[in-house]
Every structure is written in structure tokens, then in C-alpha cells.
Amino acid sequence: DASRSIGSGHVMRCLTLAQGLAQQGAAVQFVCRERAGELSAVIEGAGFACALLPPPTGSADAPESDYQSWLGVAPALDARQTIEAAGAVDWLVVDHYGIDARWQRAVRPATSAVLVIDDLADRPHDCELLLDQTLGRAARDYQDWVPASCQVLAGAQYVLLRDEFRRARPAQAPIHADGLRRIFLFMGGADPRNVTAAALQCLAGLPGAARWEVLVVVGAQYADLASLRTLQETLPMALAIHQNASEMASLMSACDLAIGAAGTASWERCCLGLPALTYTYAENQQTIARNLQAAGASRRWGDSAELAAWVTELDGDPVQRQAMAQAAYRICDGRGRDRVVAAMLAHA
């Protein structure tokens, strides 16, 4: 599912997996719940059918971290509606923090195998494969949450990335020999707190602002595009705004530093060797941000003062940015999707 508070990351990583499966001849369809900010148009635009389940009871969107409310209906009803929408399938891929083993057992009559995509490691699952692409995650983290027969694909070697990132991956980490020129700013598809605008206003007050170009990317769910256009006319930096960008890899590759959320885009940045300053929206992103910083690939920030301090420091320290680029480059090689698809095809 996707919405303004759930975000777009769950759908986008499933879409990446779907494209890899389709390349192997599989017929893929999506099932999503209808709610404000859902991405059925994006899914269908990529060439996949998408069945929309009825909207949840009430009009309010699910709170960011209240995972149990993300389904919008009772789990038993959601499972039944999913089966009715999908029909009989060989694999059912589940990427939803509000779903656990009870739901997965309920859909067993409609599928031969279940793949769960998770990064919380906090609840039981009934599945044949479990994918957790978090840096530093290990299969043992799920030993109490999955059946003994489940194959756990854990760690950044399984990151689901689109082909464009593998194609754009340089032969080595990019070289950083001078001050910042271009900054890539992407706070996720929805950015419900409008951190994008806050980050731009922070950058505008820094000494290097007049010589920077900021490439800003926002998703279809971003609700403040008009105010962003107004900022574009008033800030000292050169601003290029891209909504629903289809060329993310080339945009990132043109930049010296990224400012972004600690979600799916973290692995895109790593694949290209792009140093990053990461912001966390929810608890599940804290592990990603901590591990990326521990690996040397990024630095964490939580408010404008911290962001200003890091940007100023990195602007004057290309050696540190070079070390971050090399650390990021080592984390993800862009071939994780192939490994996940191979595991699914190998399952008898």
C-alpha cells in the first residue's frame, strides 16, 4: 500500500521486484488498498495490472508509525479481499508493516508460496522466503519470527534496485576534489512534514548557497509543490525541481552530496557512491540511518542546525566526502534484485 503517511517506498520496491520477475517471463499483478496517495497509476504506467481494494472505513489517513492501522480494515477481511482480487497465484509477495503470520496463513489457499519483504524484525511471519535488505541485518534476526524452513535473504546484497542504477554505477567511487557544486535533495515520495522546504531554507542561509545548484525531487504524493515553486523564485541557490522523476540515477550521479530520508533511496545513493546526510521519519528508519553512519557512508541530522553544520563541514572537506563515497560504494552493487529473483525461481 501507499498513502501520504505510509509513503511510496513499499510500492516502489515491489515495482522494482515486479520488473525483474517480468524480465524472467512472470505475469505480475498488484493488489493495493484505495486511499489518498495510492500509486495505482504509477503501477499501471509501468505496465502492471493493479486491483484496488475498497477504501478503509473513515477518511483519515493512517498515522505514520501506527502500523496496525495501515490496513484500514480488519486483517481477516483484508486477507479475504486480497484473495478475491488476486485469484490463485504461484507467489504472493507481501510488503506491509500491518501484516503478520495470521494474515499470511489466511491467504494460503490462494498461493503456493509467500515472500515477505520486511525491515522491522518484530513480528511472526508464515512464509517461504523473507527479504530484509537493511544494511547489517542477518538471518538470525528472524530466527524467532519465521518457520525453520523459511529462507531469509538478509543484508544490503539483496537491495531491490532498478536497472538504471546498475547501469549508472561507476567503475569506482566518484572523486571528490573540491567544494560542493550540486546537492541532491529527496525526502521520499510523500514528505508529509515538508522537510524538503525546511532543508532548502536551511541551505539558503549558508555561506556557499550562492554557488550551489540543488536538484530537488518530490513524489506524486507531495502536497506543497506550489509553495516549493515560490521558494524557487526567492532562494539564493539555483533550484531545479523534478516531480515523479524517471531519471533518478542520472540526477544523483550529477551531484556531490545528497540530503534525504533513510528509506529506499539510501541504497540508490550507495550504489552510485553518493555521500549523504540522512533524516529519519519513523522508527523503522533509525536502524538504516545508524548503520549507514557506522559504515561511514552518511551522517545523520534531525534539525536545521545539525543539517547546516554537516553541509558546512562537508563543503570544506572533500577528503571526508571522498571517504564517505567509497564507504557507500562498497555497500550495494546494484545486483540485489537478481539475487532475490533467482531465489524465487529456485524455490520448488
Solvent accessible surface area in square Angstrom, and as a share of the most:
residue,aa,sasa,rsa
1,D,22,0.11
2,A,1,0.01
3,S,0,0.00
4,R,116,0.42
5,S,23,0.15
6,I,15,0.08
7,G,15,0.14
8,S,17,0.11
9,G,27,0.26
10,H,17,0.08
11,V,6,0.03
12,M,56,0.25
13,R,13,0.05
14,C,22,0.13
15,L,10,0.05
16,T,5,0.03
17,L,2,0.01
18,A,3,0.02
19,Q,51,0.23
20,G,4,0.04
21,L,18,0.09
22,A,42,0.32
23,Q,113,0.50
24,Q,113,0.50
25,G,71,0.68
26,A,43,0.34
27,A,110,0.85
28,V,38,0.22
29,Q,80,0.36
30,F,20,0.08
31,V,38,0.22
32,C,6,0.04
33,R,2,0.01
34,E,74,0.33
35,R,22,0.08
36,A,58,0.45
37,G,20,0.20
38,E,47,0.21
39,L,11,0.05
40,S,14,0.09
41,A,78,0.61
42,V,55,0.31
43,I,0,0.00
44,E,93,0.42
45,G,70,0.67
46,A,41,0.32
47,G,65,0.63
48,F,20,0.08
49,A,67,0.52
50,C,19,0.12
51,A,33,0.25
52,L,69,0.34
53,L,12,0.06
54,P,72,0.46
55,P,77,0.49
56,P,18,0.12
57,T,129,0.75
58,G,57,0.55
59,S,122,0.79
60,A,88,0.69
61,D,54,0.28
62,A,5,0.04
63,P,74,0.47
64,E,47,0.21
65,S,63,0.41
66,D,63,0.33
67,Y,38,0.14
68,Q,123,0.55
69,S,39,0.25
70,W,10,0.03
71,L,3,0.02
72,G,23,0.22
73,V,31,0.18
74,A,62,0.48
75,P,60,0.38
76,A,70,0.55
77,L,59,0.29
78,D,7,0.03
79,A,2,0.01
80,R,129,0.47
81,Q,31,0.14
82,T,9,0.05
83,I,50,0.25
84,E,126,0.57
85,A,37,0.29
86,A,14,0.11
87,G,33,0.32
88,A,99,0.77
89,V,35,0.20
90,D,109,0.57
91,W,55,0.19
92,L,24,0.12
93,V,45,0.26
94,V,8,0.04
95,D,12,0.06
96,H,14,0.06
97,Y,9,0.03
98,G,7,0.07
99,I,8,0.04
100,D,19,0.10
101,A,4,0.03
102,R,149,0.54
103,W,11,0.04
104,Q,0,0.00
105,R,133,0.48
106,A,47,0.37
107,V,0,0.00
108,R,65,0.24
109,P,121,0.76
110,A,12,0.10
111,T,16,0.09
112,S,86,0.55
113,A,4,0.03
114,V,0,0.00
115,L,0,0.00
116,V,2,0.01
117,I,1,0.01
118,D,1,0.00
119,D,13,0.07
120,L,31,0.15
121,A,20,0.15
122,D,74,0.38
123,R,22,0.08
124,P,62,0.39
125,H,6,0.03
126,D,27,0.14
127,C,3,0.02
128,E,41,0.18
129,L,0,0.00
130,L,0,0.00
131,L,0,0.00
132,D,0,0.00
133,Q,5,0.02
134,T,3,0.02
135,L,32,0.16
136,G,63,0.60
137,R,43,0.16
138,A,23,0.18
139,A,53,0.41
140,R,173,0.63
141,D,55,0.29
142,Y,0,0.00
143,Q,131,0.58
144,D,118,0.61
145,W,82,0.29
146,V,23,0.13
147,P,51,0.32
148,A,117,0.91
149,S,106,0.68
150,C,14,0.08
151,Q,92,0.41
152,V,28,0.16
153,L,3,0.02
154,A,12,0.10
155,G,5,0.05
156,A,8,0.06
157,Q,89,0.40
158,Y,42,0.16
159,V,0,0.00
160,L,2,0.01
161,L,5,0.02
162,R,52,0.19
163,D,31,0.16
164,E,32,0.14
165,F,0,0.00
166,R,69,0.25
167,R,182,0.66
168,A,38,0.29
169,R,55,0.20
170,P,46,0.29
171,A,109,0.85
172,Q,116,0.52
173,A,9,0.07
174,P,51,0.32
175,I,121,0.61
176,H,19,0.08
177,A,83,0.64
178,D,79,0.41
179,G,26,0.25
180,L,2,0.01
181,R,128,0.47
182,R,84,0.31
183,I,0,0.00
184,F,1,0.00
185,L,0,0.00
186,F,31,0.13
187,M,1,0.01
188,G,23,0.22
189,G,10,0.10
190,A,7,0.05
191,D,7,0.03
192,P,69,0.43
193,R,117,0.43
194,N,34,0.17
195,V,11,0.06
196,T,1,0.01
197,A,12,0.10
198,A,45,0.35
199,A,1,0.01
200,L,0,0.00
201,Q,104,0.46
202,C,17,0.10
203,L,0,0.00
204,A,24,0.19
205,G,66,0.64
206,L,25,0.12
207,P,126,0.79
208,G,4,0.04
209,A,3,0.03
210,A,89,0.69
211,R,139,0.51
212,W,6,0.02
213,E,56,0.25
214,V,0,0.00
215,L,12,0.06
216,V,0,0.00
217,V,5,0.03
218,V,2,0.01
219,G,10,0.09
220,A,54,0.42
221,Q,8,0.04
222,Y,11,0.04
223,A,79,0.61
224,D,53,0.28
225,L,45,0.22
226,A,82,0.63
227,S,55,0.35
228,L,1,0.00
229,R,106,0.39
230,T,87,0.50
231,L,27,0.13
232,Q,53,0.24
233,E,143,0.64
234,T,96,0.56
235,L,28,0.14
236,P,72,0.45
237,M,7,0.03
238,A,59,0.46
239,L,21,0.10
240,A,29,0.22
241,I,20,0.10
242,H,48,0.22
243,Q,72,0.32
244,N,89,0.46
245,A,22,0.17
246,S,98,0.64
247,E,68,0.31
248,M,14,0.06
249,A,4,0.03
250,S,67,0.43
251,L,20,0.10
252,M,1,0.00
253,S,65,0.42
254,A,43,0.33
255,C,12,0.07
256,D,11,0.06
257,L,0,0.00
258,A,0,0.00
259,I,0,0.00
260,G,0,0.00
261,A,9,0.07
262,A,0,0.00
263,G,16,0.16
264,T,31,0.18
265,A,10,0.08
266,S,1,0.00
267,W,3,0.01
268,E,12,0.05
269,R,5,0.02
270,C,5,0.03
271,C,0,0.00
272,L,5,0.03
273,G,0,0.00
274,L,8,0.04
275,P,0,0.00
276,A,4,0.03
277,L,0,0.00
278,T,1,0.00
279,Y,24,0.09
280,T,28,0.16
281,Y,27,0.10
282,A,18,0.14
283,E,121,0.54
284,N,25,0.13
285,Q,26,0.12
286,Q,52,0.23
287,T,39,0.23
288,I,10,0.05
289,A,0,0.00
290,R,110,0.40
291,N,42,0.21
292,L,4,0.02
293,Q,63,0.28
294,A,92,0.72
295,A,45,0.35
296,G,23,0.22
297,A,3,0.02
298,S,2,0.01
299,R,41,0.15
300,R,91,0.33
301,W,17,0.06
302,G,48,0.47
303,D,76,0.39
304,S,58,0.37
305,A,76,0.59
306,E,78,0.35
307,L,0,0.00
308,A,22,0.17
309,A,61,0.48
310,W,59,0.21
311,V,0,0.00
312,T,68,0.40
313,E,84,0.38
314,L,0,0.00
315,D,17,0.09
316,G,65,0.63
317,D,47,0.24
318,P,32,0.20
319,V,119,0.69
320,Q,31,0.14
321,R,2,0.01
322,Q,29,0.13
323,A,56,0.44
324,M,1,0.00
325,A,0,0.00
326,Q,81,0.36
327,A,7,0.05
328,A,0,0.00
329,Y,35,0.13
330,R,177,0.64
331,I,25,0.13
332,C,3,0.02
333,D,49,0.25
334,G,5,0.05
335,R,120,0.44
336,G,1,0.01
337,R,7,0.03
338,D,61,0.32
339,R,85,0.31
340,V,0,0.00
341,V,10,0.06
342,A,57,0.44
343,A,14,0.11
344,M,5,0.02
345,L,108,0.54
346,A,84,0.65
347,H,72,0.32
348,A,136,1.05
